Structure formats: C-alpha cells, structure tokens
Amino acid sequence: MKTKLLVIIAVLIGSFCGIRTGNACTPPPIAILTAEPNDTVVGVTVVFDGNSSYAIGGKTITKYEWDFDGNGSYDCNEVPPCDGNTTYAYTSAGTYTAKLRVTDNRGLTAVDTCTVHVGLKVWYVDADATGDNDGSSWANAFTDLQNALNEAEQVGSSDQEIWVAEGTYKPSKKTDANDARTATFKIVDHVDIYGGFGGTETILSQRNWSTYITTLSGDIGTADVNTDNCYHVVTTPNDVNTAIDGFTVTKGCADISGEHRQRGGGIYCCSYYGPTIKNCVIKGNYAAQDGGGIYIQTHPSYSPKIISCNIIDNDSESMGGGIYVAGSSPEIRDCNISNNRALFYSGGEGAGIYWFGYDVNGLIENCTFVNNESDYGGGALDFGVSQVDKHCKVTIRNSIFSGNTAGSLGGAVHNHAQFNSPSDLTFTNCVFIANKCGTKGGAIHNYGTSPTITNCTFTNNEVNSISWGPPGYGGAIYNRYVSSYGGSSSSPPIRNCIFWDNYAKTAGNEIYNETDCDPNISYSDVKGCGGSGAGWDPNVGTDGGGNIDLDPNFIDIFNPIGYDGKWMTYDDGLGIDNTRCIDAGNGNLAPAKDIIGSSRYDDPNWTNIGSGDPNYIDMGAYEYNPYCRI
C-alpha cells in the first residue's frame, strides 16, 4: 500500500515538473513591461518595451503579445527574432492598463501591466506667435489655422481640440486647385475648434470670446472687394461631434451658380450629421441663392445645434438671409437673429431663417428675431413642407419677433404646406410686436397650416402696402385656405393669447380668416372680438370659451424691450398690470413658466376666472408677478 502511494506521488510530481516531457522543474517566465511616455496625449507614439522579460532555467521566450487598452484582447503579437518592443498611438483620451504576455518554449506564460495616461491633444494657433510654429504650446503656436487643421487631420483622433488666439485668419486650402475662391476652413472630423483666447490660457474656461475676437474671414483677395472672396469661410464634415465655438465668421461670398457655390457664404454644412455652432458671430456674409450666413442640409434624424450665436447682417438673394435649413432638424437656442435680408425682385423668403423639408423635427428657443427683411414672405421665419403627406414639426418657444418685414406675406412668419402636408408648428410664450407686411398677415401668414399658438402676445403688427400686391388683411394673423391636393384649411388653435392694437388696412385688424378657415380661440384677449358669449364676433374664429375684449394694460407699450435694452427680462414693457388678463387663462394648456422664466402667480386682487390646473395663469407671454417687477 505504501509503495503504491509513493508511485502516485511521484507521478503527480513528475507531471507538474515536466518529468513526463523531459523538462526540468523550473518556474514560468518573468514578464516586465515599461511604456515611454506613460503620461501623454492623443496621437503621440508610445514605445512599449518588453526586452527585460526573461525565461528561467535556460529557456527562451518565443512570443510577445500586447494588449494596449487592457480590454482582454491582444492587439498584436511578435515572435522572435524580434527585440521585444513595439509602438502604439492612442486615438482617444483616457487611462489605459496596457498588458504584455510572454510565452516561453515550454508554453508557459507570464503577464505584466503598466498604466498609460492619455490626455486630450490640444493644438495652439496664434497669428502673433514667434516660436517653433509647431502648435505644441502658445509660445510655439501655429500662426496659420490651416496648419493646425492639417495636423489634426493627420492624427485622425476624436480627442483633439484646436485653440485659436485673437486675430484674423483667412482660409488657404483650396478644394479646386484652379479656383482660389474655393479656399475654406474645412473642420476636421471629431475635432473641436475654439476661438476667443488671449494666448496664455491653460484651461478652456479661461477664454473670453467677447474680449478676444477671433475672426475667420473670407476676404482672401483684394481687401473689402466681395467678388474675390471665398465661397464658404467654413465647411463642416460628416460628423456629429464637431464644434465651432467662439468665432466671428464673416465676408463669405457664395455668388457663383452651382450646387454649393451659391449657398452658405459663412458656414456651409452639407453632410449626414451636423456640427455644433456655439458662441459665434455670423455676420456680413452673402449667398446668391440660399443661406447667406449658414446653410444646413443634414439627415432629418440628426440635430445640428446653433447655440448662443449672433447671426446678423447677412444677405441672400433668394431664401434664408441668416440661416437656410434644408431637410434637417436643428436646435437653435439663445440666438440673436437680426438685420438679415432675403431680397430678390419680390421673391426673397425667410430673411432670418428659411426652413424647408419633410419629416423633420426642430426647436427654436430663447431667440430674438429683430429687423429682418424679406421682399416676399416671412421676414423672420419661413417654414414649408416639400412633399405630399409629410410634416415639418418645429417648436418655437420663449422667443421675440420684433420689427420684421415682408413685402407680401407674414411680416414675421410665413408658414406654408403646398401638398396637404401640415407644417406642425407650435408657438409658445412668444411675442410678436411691430412686424409688418404688404398684403396678408402682419405677424403670421398661415397657408394651409394650423400651428398651435399658446400664451403669445401680438401687438402693433401691421398690414399695409410695402412693396406690391393688394394691401391689408390680418393685422396679426392671416389664415388662408389651400384648394390643391384635396384642400387644406388654416385653423390654428389659439389659447391664452393677447391680440391688441394690431392693424390691417382693409380687414381683420387682429385675425383674418378665408372661407373654410376657422381657428378655435379660447381664454384669450382679442380686441374687437366682443368676448365669449352672445357678443362674440364669428369672423374672428370659433369661440372656445373664456375670451375677453379688454385692454391688457401693458406696463410700457412705448418701451417694450425695457430700460435694460434686453428682451425677456423683468422690465419688458409688454408685461401686464391691473388687467382682467390676470388669472384668466387655462392652466391645462399653459407652460409652467412664462417667457422670462417666472412661475405662475395667483394674484389675490383678482378673482380666478380661468380654468384647468392651475386656474390662475395669465393671458399672454408674461405672467404678472409683483415680486418680479422692477
């Protein structure tokens, strides 16, 4: 029995030590991994060295395997004769646990790891730099933005940024070698580009784009001669993560016939996705056809973003002086869109924004549209649907439309759907004041569409002869019937709104309806409507109940923007005071807050005659709150 036990033990020991294969009982190899540098940035080559690894007992290492990102999958392997090292450049920022596995000639393995910190790669650009011109720091910054774009494209990583100091930069990289005007700053996929630096900052939050003006100019030829400027100052790639932030984009001139050379003078974005354009000033650009300032054409499922931008003083000779949106679903927030023009022999539309397409969804929020001018329709905005039985669904909220003009239709907004396809717009907490057109709809012209209008204020809008056509219908809103494609009426639901002191030269000072157009109006103050009940004027629309015909008593109609010169602040003159519009709306239909962000207030001085929950919201865009008045 003892002999048999010893035999079993010997067999086990022999198996473990390799007696059966004739190998000595030696331990596995030793793996030793180092990385240089191990604290680096995206795109820099890291050298991984395993040469110090060794096998024990006279054995040899037969294989090196490398897992650079520590995901458990070995990215490459090397079999001697190799020198036991390799290189790798990370394309994304992060902290990685790199791994080396070595195998000896007995098939035994060992593993070692090391940590590699990979930071964001920043390229520096400063027109005044005098260093090495390699973009590695502010002292050695590139003096030409194009050089930084070239380097970023070569690295090909998503985690790169370009920081650009104040100054003026002009594109030089041509898309057509035979046409100097095709020069453009083509933003690199996944690479964010930031302006507004003084040239000493170490973190992004230290920049100030209002103080350190960083200009991208299309004035590449004779100074101040537009006809030799580049067609597009900036073009954006086919990527959703690209940001253009903190620049003034100016003097693009897209004036040559062709698919793109007549569109998007400032920024031309024609791709599947779309960029984020933020904290930018887009001004003084021109397009012979569409989108003087910005042209956007992306897949309708994606949402390019335009945030906190001033889009001013741009021109188009067709559509979209400020912005042209073709079949896209952008978000446009916190923007000032002013003094843009779409003028072309009575054919220009949407001087602020022209938005056309189908199956799109979009947002306009906290924007001001001031003094934009079209010689046909939609001084501020023009919305349209381009195919049968499709929709253009856009939400407009907390926005101002002031002083916009159109030669014929919709001083502020022309909303149309030629193909029996509703343009599903919603206007909430918006102000329409002092807009003007020549024939129909001083503020809004609806053409076969029925936008939902909630808690909006319309005052001092006007229809009078401006350029051409028979003058004078629908001082605030004109609702028009479309007979084609089976017919489509314009019968917008209007709730919790104020219509006061609008003017039409011929008929319908507040609202004019063509035959078969019948808006449902409820809990609104409409001058001349007679109020709900027996005195109601059916020419205004259907009485949905809760309507009044009483002076809204604006705080200061002669200074609607207030003494601070800023819309949507507490001193706006279109707030209401001591009026029956207080506590008279339908709370079920109203947003929780008003245009300036004030919560609903139950005024103890007025009986609640509204409905819903709460039953004390006010009519119009501004909620009366004595604690928020200055």
Secondary structure as UniProt FT lines:
FT   HELIX           2..17
FT   HELIX           19..21
FT   STRAND          34..36
FT   STRAND          39..41
FT   TURN            42..43
FT   STRAND          45..49
FT   TURN            51..52
FT   TURN            57..58
FT   STRAND          61..67
FT   STRAND          76..78
FT   STRAND          85..89
FT   STRAND          94..104
FT   TURN            105..106
FT   STRAND          109..119
FT   STRAND          121..125
FT   TURN            127..128
FT   TURN            139..140
FT   HELIX           145..155
FT   STRAND          160..165
FT   STRAND          167..169
FT   TURN            177..178
FT   HELIX           180..182
FT   STRAND          185..186
FT   TURN            189..190
FT   STRAND          191..197
FT   HELIX           204..206
FT   TURN            209..211
FT   STRAND          214..217
FT   TURN            223..224
FT   HELIX           226..228
FT   STRAND          234..235
FT   TURN            240..241
FT   STRAND          243..245
FT   STRAND          248..250
FT   STRAND          253..254
FT   TURN            259..262
FT   STRAND          267..270
FT   STRAND          276..278
FT   STRAND          281..283
FT   STRAND          286..287
FT   STRAND          294..297
FT   TURN            300..301
FT   STRAND          305..307
FT   STRAND          310..312
FT   STRAND          315..316
FT   STRAND          323..326
FT   STRAND          331..333
FT   STRAND          336..338
FT   STRAND          341..342
FT   TURN            345..346
FT   STRAND          353..357
FT   STRAND          360..365
FT   STRAND          368..370
FT   STRAND          373..374
FT   STRAND          381..385
FT   TURN            388..389
FT   STRAND          392..402
FT   STRAND          405..406
FT   STRAND          413..417
FT   TURN            418..419
FT   STRAND          425..433
FT   STRAND          436..437
FT   STRAND          444..447
FT   STRAND          452..454
FT   STRAND          457..459
FT   STRAND          462..463
FT   STRAND          477..480
FT   TURN            485..486
FT   STRAND          494..495
FT   STRAND          498..500
FT   STRAND          503..504
FT   STRAND          511..513
FT   TURN            515..516
FT   STRAND          520..522
FT   STRAND          525..526
FT   TURN            527..528
FT   TURN            534..535
FT   TURN            538..540
FT   STRAND          542..543
FT   TURN            557..558
FT   TURN            560..565
FT   TURN            570..571
FT   TURN            573..574
FT   TURN            580..583
FT   TURN            587..589
FT   TURN            595..596
FT   TURN            604..605
FT   HELIX           626..628
//
